[in-house]
Amino acid sequence: MSNIRLFFKESLSLNLVSKLDKSQSHYISKVMRIKENETFSLFNSSGEWEAKILNITKSIVEFEITNQIRQKENQKELWLAFSPIKSNYFNFMIQKATELGITKFIPIIFERTVVRKLNKERLEKVIIEATEQSNRIDIPTLEDATFLEDFLKSSEMNLIFTDLNSDNKKVDLEKLTNKPVCIVVGPEGDFSENERSKILSFKDVQAIKINENILRSETAVISAISIINYAIN
């Protein structure tokens, strides 16, 4: 079987016969040049499955599911609350955060956020492509943009606050409950003092300094996720 993996949003099951959409069919047949009777894999929340190409008609690939390769994984919930940034860096940040295991993205409009409109469709495409590439099964969710006050109304998370002013450099595992862990990374102009105060008043929050230097937003995200992953896994 080839190492081609595609996300398939519809239900998958053994012996299912179905078709890829126009874009995926083009990728399989024209870009990767996979032929009839050759195989690739499809995945979604049900797991990962081997698919055999039955035929290619009018550039549309028809396939049959022949085998289940992996079942759904029980992955730890790791969320990222972040400030939207400029497009090219934004795509890179979302891609790398997906590869590193983020399960939910929560865009927050902070006082110093510059980019205030999201192209959700484009970002979801970046997330799916990064999931396909990184051998993950679950597709991270992307929430609608919200404001800090509304975000902090939720009590269903452990908050890891990346605070340059903190002296703490380690996550206290004993303070973490079985709720999802959510990393908060600020905008390019950093948090305001008002925002810092509100975050620090959250019930289940830990402030940590991830680096002595001032990091770009996308660098801070990658660094923070790596540190938290190492601590909790």
MDAnalysis code that builds the backbone (N, CA, C; Angstrom):
import MDAnalysis as mda
import numpy as np

u = mda.Universe.empty(699, n_residues=233, atom_resindex=np.repeat(np.arange(233), 3), trajectory=True)
u.add_TopologyAttr("name", ["N", "CA", "C"] * 233)
u.add_TopologyAttr("resid", np.arange(1, 234))
u.add_TopologyAttr("resname", ["MET", "SER", "ASN", "ILE", "ARG", "LEU", "PHE", "PHE", "LYS", "GLU", "SER", "LEU", "SER", "LEU", "ASN", "LEU", "VAL", "SER", "LYS", "LEU", "ASP", "LYS", "SER", "GLN", "SER", "HIS", "TYR", "ILE", "SER", "LYS", "VAL", "MET", "ARG", "ILE", "LYS", "GLU", "ASN", "GLU", "THR", "PHE", "SER", "LEU", "PHE", "ASN", "SER", "SER", "GLY", "GLU", "TRP", "GLU", "ALA", "LYS", "ILE", "LEU", "ASN", "ILE", "THR", "LYS", "SER", "ILE", "VAL", "GLU", "PHE", "GLU", "ILE", "THR", "ASN", "GLN", "ILE", "ARG", "GLN", "LYS", "GLU", "ASN", "GLN", "LYS", "GLU", "LEU", "TRP", "LEU", "ALA", "PHE", "SER", "PRO", "ILE", "LYS", "SER", "ASN", "TYR", "PHE", "ASN", "PHE", "MET", "ILE", "GLN", "LYS", "ALA", "THR", "GLU", "LEU", "GLY", "ILE", "THR", "LYS", "PHE", "ILE", "PRO", "ILE", "ILE", "PHE", "GLU", "ARG", "THR", "VAL", "VAL", "ARG", "LYS", "LEU", "ASN", "LYS", "GLU", "ARG", "LEU", "GLU", "LYS", "VAL", "ILE", "ILE", "GLU", "ALA", "THR", "GLU", "GLN", "SER", "ASN", "ARG", "ILE", "ASP", "ILE", "PRO", "THR", "LEU", "GLU", "ASP", "ALA", "THR", "PHE", "LEU", "GLU", "ASP", "PHE", "LEU", "LYS", "SER", "SER", "GLU", "MET", "ASN", "LEU", "ILE", "PHE", "THR", "ASP", "LEU", "ASN", "SER", "ASP", "ASN", "LYS", "LYS", "VAL", "ASP", "LEU", "GLU", "LYS", "LEU", "THR", "ASN", "LYS", "PRO", "VAL", "CYS", "ILE", "VAL", "VAL", "GLY", "PRO", "GLU", "GLY", "ASP", "PHE", "SER", "GLU", "ASN", "GLU", "ARG", "SER", "LYS", "ILE", "LEU", "SER", "PHE", "LYS", "ASP", "VAL", "GLN", "ALA", "ILE", "LYS", "ILE", "ASN", "GLU", "ASN", "ILE", "LEU", "ARG", "SER", "GLU", "THR", "ALA", "VAL", "ILE", "SER", "ALA", "ILE", "SER", "ILE", "ILE", "ASN", "TYR", "ALA", "ILE", "ASN"])
u.atoms.positions = np.array([
    [0.849, -1.207, 0.000],
    [0.000, 0.000, 0.000],
    [0.875, 1.244, 0.000],
    [0.449, 2.278, -0.710],
    [1.188, 3.535, -0.731],
    [1.053, 4.232, 0.614],
    [1.880, 5.267, 0.829],
    [1.801, 6.016, 2.086],
    [0.898, 7.249, 1.952],
    [0.038, 7.264, 0.954],
    [-0.894, 8.366, 0.753],
    [-2.048, 8.235, 1.736],
    [-2.302, 9.318, 2.498],
    [-3.399, 9.344, 3.461],
    [-4.298, 10.532, 3.151],
    [-5.597, 10.273, 3.106],
    [-6.555, 11.347, 2.854],
    [-7.658, 11.313, 3.902],
    [-8.085, 12.502, 4.317],
    [-9.225, 12.594, 5.225],
    [-10.505, 12.444, 4.417],
    [-11.414, 11.579, 4.896],
    [-12.690, 11.333, 4.224],
    [-13.792, 11.623, 5.223],
    [-14.560, 12.679, 4.990],
    [-15.497, 13.157, 6.002],
    [-16.729, 12.276, 6.169],
    [-17.041, 11.461, 5.165],
    [-18.206, 10.590, 5.272],
    [-17.846, 9.294, 5.997],
    [-18.865, 8.518, 6.341],
    [-18.666, 7.282, 7.105],
    [-17.821, 6.271, 6.328],
    [-16.945, 5.572, 7.038],
    [-16.106, 4.531, 6.446],
    [-16.390, 3.194, 7.128],
    [-16.449, 2.132, 6.350],
    [-16.673, 0.792, 6.903],
    [-16.173, -0.243, 5.909],
    [-15.961, -1.463, 6.388],
    [-15.442, -2.539, 5.546],
    [-16.383, -2.803, 4.365],
    [-15.801, -2.954, 3.190],
    [-16.510, -3.249, 1.937],
    [-17.292, -2.057, 1.375],
    [-17.156, -0.898, 1.999],
    [-17.824, 0.294, 1.467],
    [-17.282, 0.618, 0.077],
    [-18.184, 0.919, -0.864],
    [-17.802, 1.409, -2.186],
    [-18.282, 2.848, -2.298],
    [-17.368, 3.759, -2.610],
    [-17.727, 5.168, -2.695],
    [-16.763, 5.880, -3.643],
    [-16.889, 7.199, -3.706],
    [-16.047, 7.987, -4.612],
    [-15.391, 9.136, -3.873],
    [-14.188, 9.499, -4.312],
    [-13.528, 10.688, -3.814],
    [-14.118, 11.915, -4.513],
    [-13.982, 13.080, -3.879],
    [-14.443, 14.294, -4.551],
    [-13.462, 14.665, -5.660],
    [-13.800, 15.702, -6.389],
    [-13.011, 16.086, -7.559],
    [-11.571, 16.422, -7.203],
    [-11.365, 17.170, -6.113],
    [-10.028, 17.590, -5.714],
    [-9.170, 16.398, -5.296],
    [-9.719, 15.520, -4.469],
    [-8.953, 14.353, -4.019],
    [-8.720, 13.382, -5.166],
    [-9.685, 13.248, -6.047],
    [-9.510, 12.372, -7.216],
    [-8.357, 12.865, -8.092],
    [-8.300, 14.181, -8.286],
    [-7.206, 14.758, -9.080],
    [-5.856, 14.484, -8.410],
    [-5.813, 14.656, -7.104],
    [-4.564, 14.428, -6.372],
    [-4.105, 12.975, -6.508],
    [-5.042, 12.054, -6.325],
    [-4.703, 10.629, -6.390],
    [-4.272, 10.206, -7.798],
    [-5.057, 10.592, -8.792],
    [-4.831, 10.068, -10.143],
    [-3.830, 10.870, -10.973],
    [-3.820, 12.195, -10.786],
    [-2.961, 13.026, -11.628],
    [-1.652, 13.422, -10.953],
    [-1.710, 13.716, -9.668],
    [-0.500, 14.138, -8.959],
    [0.303, 12.935, -8.493],
    [-0.347, 12.026, -7.775],
    [0.351, 10.851, -7.251],
    [0.356, 9.673, -8.225],
    [-0.459, 9.737, -9.269],
    [-0.498, 8.734, -10.343],
    [-0.762, 7.315, -9.820],
    [-1.680, 7.212, -8.894],
    [-2.109, 5.901, -8.406],
    [-3.098, 5.315, -9.405],
    [-2.920, 4.048, -9.756],
    [-3.717, 3.410, -10.803],
    [-4.797, 2.496, -10.212],
    [-5.656, 1.998, -11.096],
    [-6.684, 1.046, -10.687],
    [-6.045, -0.185, -10.040],
    [-6.689, -0.681, -8.985],
    [-6.263, -1.847, -8.192],
    [-5.127, -1.539, -7.224],
    [-4.600, -0.317, -7.276],
    [-3.615, 0.085, -6.274],
    [-4.348, 0.660, -5.057],
    [-3.617, 0.769, -3.958],
    [-4.275, 1.151, -2.709],
    [-3.682, 2.417, -2.091],
    [-4.482, 3.043, -1.247],
    [-4.077, 4.198, -0.449],
    [-4.889, 4.108, 0.837],
    [-4.795, 5.073, 1.721],
    [-5.564, 4.995, 2.958],
    [-6.444, 6.220, 3.151],
    [-7.583, 5.973, 3.807],
    [-8.531, 7.018, 4.172],
    [-8.737, 6.978, 5.675],
    [-8.978, 8.129, 6.281],
    [-9.200, 8.148, 7.726],
    [-10.233, 9.195, 8.090],
    [-10.843, 8.969, 9.247],
    [-11.711, 9.952, 9.904],
    [-11.881, 9.489, 11.348],
    [-12.902, 9.940, 12.016],
    [-13.054, 9.620, 13.437],
    [-13.264, 8.135, 13.706],
    [-13.588, 7.370, 12.663],
    [-13.787, 5.925, 12.838],
    [-12.479, 5.147, 12.812],
    [-11.401, 5.788, 12.396],
    [-10.107, 5.117, 12.285],
    [-9.508, 5.304, 10.908],
    [-8.555, 4.457, 10.582],
    [-7.893, 4.524, 9.273],
    [-8.123, 3.229, 8.525],
    [-8.392, 3.368, 7.215],
    [-8.807, 2.222, 6.401],
    [-8.001, 2.154, 5.112],
    [-7.781, 0.925, 4.641],
    [-7.147, 0.716, 3.337],
    [-8.223, 0.781, 2.254],
    [-7.936, 1.533, 1.207],
    [-8.889, 1.677, 0.100],
    [-8.228, 1.236, -1.203],
    [-8.951, 0.440, -1.996],
    [-8.451, 0.003, -3.305],
    [-9.221, 0.744, -4.403],
    [-8.486, 1.249, -5.386],
    [-9.131, 1.952, -6.500],
    [-9.805, 0.935, -7.418],
    [-11.109, 1.096, -7.593],
    [-11.862, 0.209, -8.493],
    [-11.785, 0.715, -9.923],
    [-12.021, 2.000, -10.103],
    [-11.897, 2.574, -11.444],
    [-11.776, 4.091, -11.345],
    [-11.331, 4.669, -12.439],
    [-11.221, 6.136, -12.543],
    [-12.002, 6.541, -13.782],
    [-13.144, 7.164, -13.563],
    [-14.032, 7.540, -14.663],
    [-14.259, 9.042, -14.649],
    [-13.988, 9.666, -15.781],
    [-14.115, 11.120, -15.901],
    [-13.378, 11.832, -14.762],
    [-12.193, 11.314, -14.477],
    [-11.271, 11.866, -13.469],
    [-11.777, 11.737, -12.037],
    [-12.819, 10.941, -11.798],
    [-13.314, 10.687, -10.449],
    [-12.913, 9.277, -10.026],
    [-12.319, 9.171, -8.845],
    [-11.823, 7.889, -8.338],
    [-12.913, 7.179, -7.535],
    [-13.226, 5.960, -7.950],
    [-14.130, 5.100, -7.178],
    [-13.279, 4.085, -6.428],
    [-13.596, 3.855, -5.173],
    [-12.772, 2.965, -4.343],
    [-13.638, 2.008, -3.538],
    [-12.964, 0.992, -3.004],
    [-13.605, 0.060, -2.074],
    [-12.733, -0.071, -0.828],
    [-13.353, -0.034, 0.344],
    [-12.626, -0.233, 1.595],
    [-12.374, -1.733, 1.782],
    [-11.120, -2.107, 1.937],
    [-10.758, -3.529, 2.004],
    [-10.263, -3.977, 3.371],
    [-9.869, -3.011, 4.231],
    [-9.271, -3.427, 5.503],
    [-9.179, -2.223, 6.434],
    [-9.354, -2.463, 7.741],
    [-9.122, -1.391, 8.712],
    [-7.688, -1.479, 9.206],
    [-6.979, -0.366, 9.098],
    [-5.556, -0.334, 9.480],
    [-5.396, 0.050, 10.943],
    [-6.125, 1.068, 11.382],
    [-6.046, 1.547, 12.765],
    [-7.423, 1.935, 13.273],
    [-7.642, 1.725, 14.548],
    [-8.869, 2.196, 15.162],
    [-8.656, 3.600, 15.714],
    [-9.750, 4.228, 16.115],
    [-9.672, 5.564, 16.672],
    [-8.774, 5.564, 17.900],
    [-7.947, 6.600, 18.018],
    [-7.016, 6.695, 19.136],
    [-7.593, 7.533, 20.266],
    [-7.299, 7.151, 21.491],
    [-7.694, 7.955, 22.650],
    [-6.570, 8.930, 22.965],
    [-6.663, 10.093, 22.385],
    [-5.600, 11.089, 22.513],
    [-5.956, 12.098, 23.599],
    [-4.938, 12.539, 24.342],
    [-5.163, 13.553, 25.367],
    [-5.612, 14.860, 24.727],
    [-6.559, 15.518, 25.395],
    [-7.050, 16.797, 24.898],
    [-6.041, 17.903, 25.213],
    [-5.500, 18.498, 24.164],
    [-4.552, 19.599, 24.308],
    [-5.016, 20.735, 23.407],
    [-5.459, 21.823, 24.026],
    [-6.032, 22.944, 23.279],
    [-5.024, 24.087, 23.163],
    [-5.249, 24.927, 22.155],
    [-4.418, 26.118, 21.973],
    [-5.323, 27.335, 21.832],
    [-5.212, 28.261, 22.773],
    [-5.888, 29.556, 22.684],
    [-4.851, 30.576, 22.230],
    [-5.095, 31.254, 21.143],
    [-4.054, 32.053, 20.499],
    [-4.651, 33.299, 19.866],
    [-3.783, 34.232, 19.561],
    [-4.177, 35.428, 18.830],
    [-3.896, 35.236, 17.343],
    [-4.867, 35.502, 16.467],
    [-4.606, 35.422, 15.027],
    [-3.454, 36.343, 14.623],
    [-2.649, 35.883, 13.684],
    [-1.508, 36.666, 13.209],
    [-1.532, 36.727, 11.685],
    [-0.539, 37.345, 11.086],
    [-0.498, 37.523, 9.635],
    [-0.468, 36.180, 8.907],
    [-1.051, 36.161, 7.719],
    [-1.412, 34.946, 6.994],
    [-0.309, 33.899, 6.873],
    [0.860, 34.264, 6.322],
    [1.892, 33.255, 6.083],
    [2.378, 32.618, 7.372],
    [2.618, 33.433, 8.395],
    [3.039, 32.907, 9.686],
    [1.904, 32.130, 10.348],
    [0.681, 32.566, 10.107],
    [-0.498, 31.927, 10.680],
    [-0.630, 30.491, 10.176],
    [-0.524, 30.309, 8.859],
    [-0.601, 28.965, 8.278],
    [0.460, 28.057, 8.866],
    [1.674, 28.581, 8.973],
    [2.785, 27.808, 9.524],
    [2.490, 27.407, 10.975],
    [1.979, 28.343, 11.770],
    [1.691, 28.080, 13.171],
    [0.623, 27.003, 13.323],
    [-0.458, 27.107, 12.547],
    [-1.542, 26.123, 12.612],
    [-1.047, 24.752, 12.171],
    [-0.244, 24.724, 11.122],
    [0.293, 23.466, 10.611],
    [1.147, 22.763, 11.671],
    [2.084, 23.492, 12.271],
    [2.986, 22.885, 13.239],
    [2.265, 22.499, 14.530],
    [1.298, 23.309, 14.938],
    [0.530, 22.978, 16.137],
    [-0.276, 21.699, 15.923],
    [-0.793, 21.514, 14.720],
    [-1.511, 20.277, 14.392],
    [-0.567, 19.089, 14.451],
    [0.606, 19.230, 13.866],
    [1.590, 18.147, 13.883],
    [1.994, 17.779, 15.310],
    [2.014, 18.760, 16.194],
    [2.451, 18.545, 17.573],
    [1.330, 18.052, 18.494],
    [0.113, 17.905, 17.962],
    [-0.920, 17.231, 18.739],
    [-2.049, 18.078, 19.293],
    [-2.147, 19.348, 18.899],
    [-3.265, 20.169, 19.374],
    [-4.581, 19.553, 18.894],
    [-5.569, 19.468, 19.785],
    [-6.861, 18.880, 19.424],
    [-7.954, 19.924, 19.223],
    [-7.743, 21.130, 19.724],
    [-8.713, 22.206, 19.514],
    [-7.994, 23.550, 19.432],
    [-8.358, 24.340, 18.427],
    [-7.833, 25.685, 18.257],
    [-8.901, 26.698, 18.664],
    [-8.516, 27.649, 19.527],
    [-9.453, 28.667, 19.999],
    [-8.863, 30.048, 19.713],
    [-9.273, 30.702, 18.621],
    [-8.765, 32.049, 18.332],
    [-9.365, 33.067, 19.312],
    [-8.514, 33.920, 19.864],
    [-8.966, 34.943, 20.801],
    [-8.559, 36.326, 20.295],
    [-9.498, 37.253, 20.337],
    [-9.198, 38.629, 19.969],
    [-8.775, 39.365, 21.237],
    [-7.464, 39.567, 21.377],
    [-6.925, 40.301, 22.529],
    [-6.919, 41.794, 22.220],
    [-6.591, 42.600, 23.218],
    [-6.561, 44.056, 23.027],
    [-5.556, 44.460, 21.941],
    [-4.441, 43.740, 21.851],
    [-3.396, 44.095, 20.897],
    [-3.373, 43.192, 19.660],
    [-4.425, 42.419, 19.457],
    [-4.510, 41.593, 18.257],
    [-4.635, 42.480, 17.027],
    [-3.809, 42.221, 16.029],
    [-3.821, 43.012, 14.799],
    [-4.792, 42.405, 13.783],
    [-4.677, 41.105, 13.543],
    [-5.548, 40.417, 12.588],
    [-6.833, 40.008, 13.311],
    [-7.965, 40.532, 12.853],
    [-9.226, 40.297, 13.575],
    [-10.262, 39.540, 12.755],
    [-9.900, 39.165, 11.535],
    [-10.805, 38.363, 10.717],
    [-10.103, 37.074, 10.315],
    [-10.834, 35.963, 10.405],
    [-10.265, 34.668, 10.072],
    [-10.908, 34.111, 8.812],
    [-10.096, 33.491, 7.969],
    [-10.608, 32.700, 6.855],
    [-10.694, 31.267, 7.364],
    [-11.810, 30.946, 7.973],
    [-11.941, 29.648, 8.648],
    [-11.813, 28.482, 7.672],
    [-12.362, 28.637, 6.481],
    [-12.297, 27.563, 5.484],
    [-10.841, 27.266, 5.111],
    [-10.046, 28.313, 4.921],
    [-8.635, 28.110, 4.567],
    [-7.866, 27.454, 5.705],
    [-8.122, 27.904, 6.936],
    [-7.419, 27.335, 8.080],
    [-7.798, 25.874, 8.303],
    [-9.056, 25.531, 8.089],
    [-9.470, 24.133, 8.236],
    [-8.798, 23.251, 7.192],
    [-8.568, 23.806, 6.007],
    [-7.844, 23.060, 4.972],
    [-6.398, 22.815, 5.409],
    [-5.761, 23.823, 6.006],
    [-4.393, 23.666, 6.516],
    [-4.362, 22.588, 7.592],
    [-5.351, 22.585, 8.479],
    [-5.424, 21.598, 9.557],
    [-5.555, 20.188, 8.996],
    [-6.437, 20.010, 8.014],
    [-6.636, 18.679, 7.424],
    [-5.364, 18.196, 6.733],
    [-4.720, 19.070, 5.966],
    [-3.488, 18.676, 5.268],
    [-2.384, 18.303, 6.258],
    [-2.281, 19.050, 7.358],
    [-1.263, 18.735, 8.371],
    [-1.580, 17.420, 9.079],
    [-2.859, 17.136, 9.275],
    [-3.264, 15.869, 9.885],
    [-2.926, 14.704, 8.968],
    [-3.194, 14.864, 7.692],
    [-2.868, 13.819, 6.710],
    [-1.374, 13.546, 6.711],
    [-0.576, 14.604, 6.713],
    [0.880, 14.475, 6.618],
    [1.496, 13.876, 7.862],
    [0.912, 14.159, 9.029],
    [1.562, 13.800, 10.295],
    [1.107, 12.461, 10.871],
    [0.312, 11.718, 10.111],
    [-0.109, 10.368, 10.513],
    [-1.106, 10.368, 11.665],
    [-1.747, 11.502, 11.913],
    [-2.814, 11.558, 12.902],
    [-4.112, 11.031, 12.301],
    [-5.031, 10.631, 13.182],
    [-6.355, 10.223, 12.731],
    [-7.382, 11.311, 13.025],
    [-7.331, 11.869, 14.232],
    [-8.319, 12.873, 14.624],
    [-8.008, 14.231, 14.012],
    [-9.028, 14.899, 13.517],
    [-8.883, 16.242, 12.960],
    [-9.140, 17.256, 14.070],
    [-8.181, 18.117, 14.382],
    [-8.430, 19.152, 15.396],
    [-9.601, 20.052, 14.995],
    [-10.347, 20.505, 15.979],
    [-11.455, 21.426, 15.708],
    [-10.953, 22.863, 15.769],
    [-11.602, 23.724, 15.010],
    [-11.281, 25.156, 14.988],
    [-12.518, 25.923, 15.418],
    [-12.444, 26.560, 16.574],
    [-13.569, 27.327, 17.092],
    [-13.669, 28.684, 16.389],
    [-14.826, 29.312, 16.498],
    [-14.968, 30.685, 16.027],
    [-14.194, 31.615, 16.967],
    [-13.745, 32.726, 16.426],
    [-12.996, 33.684, 17.253],
    [-13.875, 34.213, 18.382],
    [-13.251, 34.420, 19.537],
    [-13.970, 34.903, 20.702],
    [-13.128, 35.946, 21.421],
    [-13.691, 36.551, 22.455],
    [-12.951, 37.521, 23.260],
    [-12.506, 36.859, 24.563],
    [-11.485, 37.410, 25.179],
    [-10.892, 36.810, 26.365],
    [-11.924, 36.603, 27.466],
    [-12.772, 37.585, 27.706],
    [-13.765, 37.483, 28.784],
    [-14.675, 36.278, 28.581],
    [-15.104, 36.047, 27.336],
    [-15.977, 34.904, 27.053],
    [-15.218, 33.589, 27.177],
    [-13.983, 33.584, 26.720],
    [-13.152, 32.386, 26.822],
    [-12.967, 31.963, 28.278],
    [-12.752, 32.919, 29.153],
    [-12.477, 32.625, 30.558],
    [-13.721, 32.228, 31.351],
    [-14.884, 32.308, 30.733],
    [-16.101, 31.868, 31.417],
    [-16.159, 30.353, 31.545],
    [-15.414, 29.642, 30.707],
    [-15.401, 28.182, 30.768],
    [-14.562, 27.701, 31.943],
    [-15.075, 26.702, 32.635],
    [-14.314, 26.103, 33.740],
    [-13.837, 24.703, 33.376],
    [-14.015, 24.344, 32.098],
    [-13.728, 22.977, 31.672],
    [-12.326, 22.819, 31.108],
    [-11.336, 23.423, 31.775],
    [-9.969, 23.295, 31.264],
    [-8.958, 23.663, 32.333],
    [-7.762, 23.121, 32.173],
    [-6.582, 23.577, 32.902],
    [-5.859, 24.573, 32.002],
    [-5.581, 25.749, 32.526],
    [-4.990, 26.801, 31.717],
    [-3.482, 26.885, 31.971],
    [-2.703, 26.826, 30.886],
    [-1.258, 27.068, 30.961],
    [-0.997, 28.411, 30.286],
    [-0.632, 29.384, 31.096],
    [-0.484, 30.771, 30.652],
    [0.986, 31.067, 30.375],
    [1.323, 31.322, 29.111],
    [2.710, 31.624, 28.740],
    [2.982, 33.096, 29.042],
    [3.604, 33.322, 30.183],
    [3.758, 34.676, 30.714],
    [5.228, 35.037, 30.841],
    [5.666, 35.992, 30.052],
    [7.065, 36.409, 30.077],
    [7.471, 36.959, 31.444],
    [6.506, 37.452, 32.205],
    [6.801, 38.037, 33.516],
    [6.881, 37.012, 34.638],
    [6.550, 35.776, 34.341],
    [6.574, 34.740, 35.378],
    [8.006, 34.281, 35.651],
    [8.258, 33.855, 36.885],
    [9.554, 33.265, 37.237],
    [9.506, 31.748, 37.160],
    [8.305, 31.193, 36.999],
    [8.131, 29.742, 36.972],
    [8.441, 29.187, 35.588],
    [9.180, 28.093, 35.529],
    [9.554, 27.505, 34.243],
    [9.114, 26.046, 34.109],
    [8.339, 25.546, 35.090],
    [7.917, 24.143, 35.045],
    [6.417, 24.024, 35.284],
    [5.814, 23.031, 34.632],
    [4.402, 22.737, 34.853],
    [4.283, 21.868, 36.096],
    [3.400, 22.259, 37.012],
    [3.144, 21.468, 38.214],
    [2.070, 20.439, 37.879],
    [2.486, 19.199, 37.659],
    [1.558, 18.154, 37.232],
    [0.510, 17.850, 38.294],
    [0.844, 18.058, 39.552],
    [-0.094, 17.769, 40.629],
    [-1.283, 18.727, 40.634],
    [-1.118, 19.872, 40.014],
    [-2.199, 20.851, 39.965],
    [-3.133, 20.628, 38.770],
    [-2.745, 19.740, 37.864],
    [-3.577, 19.476, 36.690],
    [-4.684, 18.493, 37.039],
    [-5.907, 18.821, 36.651],
    [-7.032, 17.906, 36.832],
    [-7.195, 17.085, 35.561],
    [-8.234, 16.199, 35.512],
    [-8.418, 15.415, 34.278],
    [-9.122, 16.190, 33.185],
    [-9.276, 17.489, 33.321],
    [-9.863, 18.314, 32.265],
    [-8.801, 18.599, 31.189],
    [-9.235, 18.990, 30.000],
    [-8.270, 19.313, 28.947],
    [-7.276, 20.393, 29.380],
    [-6.069, 20.290, 28.848],
    [-5.044, 21.306, 29.078],
    [-5.094, 22.302, 27.927],
    [-5.196, 23.578, 28.260],
    [-5.270, 24.631, 27.234],
    [-4.104, 25.601, 27.409],
    [-3.307, 25.745, 26.365],
    [-2.175, 26.671, 26.360],
    [-2.653, 28.027, 25.824],
    [-2.313, 29.090, 26.518],
    [-2.683, 30.433, 26.075],
    [-1.437, 31.186, 25.633],
    [-1.410, 31.585, 24.372],
    [-0.294, 32.354, 23.817],
    [-0.836, 33.693, 23.335],
    [-0.174, 34.756, 23.703],
    [-0.682, 36.102, 23.433],
    [-0.377, 36.625, 22.046],
    [-0.814, 37.856, 21.777],
    [-0.591, 38.496, 20.474],
    [0.840, 38.977, 20.320],
    [1.144, 39.483, 19.155],
    [2.511, 39.932, 18.865],
    [2.948, 41.081, 19.776],
    [2.003, 41.876, 20.272],
    [2.343, 42.963, 21.185],
    [2.249, 42.574, 22.644],
    [2.101, 41.268, 22.924],
    [2.004, 40.715, 24.272],
    [0.644, 41.052, 24.899],
    [0.387, 40.439, 26.047],
    [-0.844, 40.691, 26.788],
    [-0.787, 42.085, 27.427],
    [-1.958, 42.705, 27.579],
    [-2.015, 43.932, 28.370],
    [-2.014, 43.537, 29.843],
    [-1.752, 44.494, 30.714],
    [-1.774, 44.198, 32.158],
    [-3.166, 43.778, 32.607],
    [-4.178, 44.365, 32.006],
    [-5.561, 43.992, 32.329],
    [-5.829, 42.539, 31.952],
    [-5.363, 42.131, 30.770],
    [-5.549, 40.743, 30.324],
    [-4.762, 39.780, 31.201],
    [-3.544, 40.166, 31.542],
    [-2.718, 39.317, 32.402],
    [-3.411, 39.081, 33.751],
    [-3.980, 40.126, 34.293],
    [-4.672, 40.013, 35.577],
    [-5.880, 39.089, 35.481],
    [-6.642, 39.211, 34.406],
    [-7.824, 38.363, 34.225],
    [-7.443, 36.892, 34.075],
    [-6.393, 36.627, 33.314],
    [-5.967, 35.238, 33.104],
    [-5.458, 34.634, 34.413],
    [-4.672, 35.401, 35.160],
    [-4.107, 34.899, 36.408],
    [-5.168, 34.669, 37.473],
    [-6.341, 35.261, 37.306],
    [-7.422, 35.061, 38.270],
    [-8.270, 33.832, 37.938],
    [-7.989, 33.183, 36.816],
    [-8.706, 31.968, 36.444],
    [-8.406, 30.877, 37.464],
    [-9.411, 30.070, 37.798],
    [-9.276, 29.089, 38.880],
    [-8.132, 28.104, 38.652],
    [-8.118, 27.433, 37.515],
    [-7.119, 26.382, 37.247],
    [-6.079, 26.895, 36.254],
    [-5.229, 27.812, 36.699],
    [-4.231, 28.401, 35.809],
    [-2.834, 28.227, 36.384],
    [-1.883, 27.988, 35.495],
    [-0.465, 28.001, 35.853],
    [0.254, 28.916, 34.866],
    [1.006, 29.844, 35.380],
    [1.800, 30.733, 34.526],
    [3.211, 30.170, 34.418],
    [3.723, 30.080, 33.196],
    [5.096, 29.612, 33.005],
    [5.816, 30.512, 31.998],
    [7.109, 30.663, 32.206],
    [7.952, 31.381, 31.252],
    [8.597, 30.334, 30.352],
    [8.339, 30.392, 29.048],
    [8.855, 29.362, 28.153],
    [10.231, 29.700, 27.591],
    [10.649, 30.968, 27.729],
    [11.964, 31.360, 27.228],
    [12.331, 32.721, 27.809],
    [13.607, 32.957, 27.971],
    [14.056, 34.260, 28.472],
    [13.910, 35.341, 27.409],
    [13.932, 34.938, 26.142],
    [13.833, 35.898, 25.042],
    [12.376, 36.169, 24.686],
    [12.138, 37.289, 24.025],
    [10.818, 37.576, 23.483],
    [10.683, 36.839, 22.154],
    [9.682, 35.965, 22.071],
    [9.511, 35.114, 20.893],
    [8.405, 35.641, 19.992],
    [8.557, 35.406, 18.705],
    [7.454, 35.646, 17.785],
    [6.293, 34.732, 18.182],
    [5.083, 35.109, 17.822],
    [3.904, 34.334, 18.233],
    [3.986, 32.889, 17.772],
    [4.361, 32.663, 16.505],
    [4.402, 31.291, 15.999],
    [5.513, 30.480, 16.678],
    [6.623, 31.139, 17.024],
    [7.701, 30.454, 17.738],
    [7.267, 30.106, 19.160],
    [6.564, 31.034, 19.805],
    [6.067, 30.796, 21.159],
    [5.098, 29.623, 21.196],
    [4.250, 29.522, 20.181],
    [3.288, 28.407, 20.109],
    [4.009, 27.072, 20.026],
    [4.966, 26.960, 19.104],
    [5.698, 25.704, 18.926],
    [6.473, 25.348, 20.189],
    [7.121, 26.336, 20.779],
    [7.893, 26.112, 21.992],
    [6.995, 25.668, 23.143],
    [5.878, 26.354, 23.332],
    [4.979, 26.041, 24.441],
    [4.381, 24.645, 24.303],
    [3.940, 24.296, 23.099],
    [3.349, 22.971, 22.895],
    [4.380, 21.883, 23.190],
    [5.602, 22.070, 22.706],
    [6.658, 21.086, 22.946],
    [6.929, 20.904, 24.435],
    [6.995, 22.018, 25.157],
    [7.260, 21.957, 26.598],
    [6.123, 21.247, 27.328],
    [4.886, 21.603, 27.020],
    [3.725, 21.009, 27.696],
    [3.592, 19.540, 27.332],
    [3.795, 19.199, 26.070],
    [3.747, 17.789, 25.666],
    [4.755, 16.956, 26.439],
    [5.959, 17.473, 26.574],
    [7.004, 16.745, 27.304],
    [6.612, 16.560, 28.768],
    [5.975, 17.567, 29.329],
    [5.604, 17.517, 30.762],
    [4.463, 16.554, 31.047],
    [3.464, 16.526, 30.171],
    [2.253, 15.756, 30.496],
    [2.242, 14.356, 29.915],
    [3.168, 14.042, 29.023],
    [3.155, 12.698, 28.421],
    [4.214, 11.785, 29.036],
])
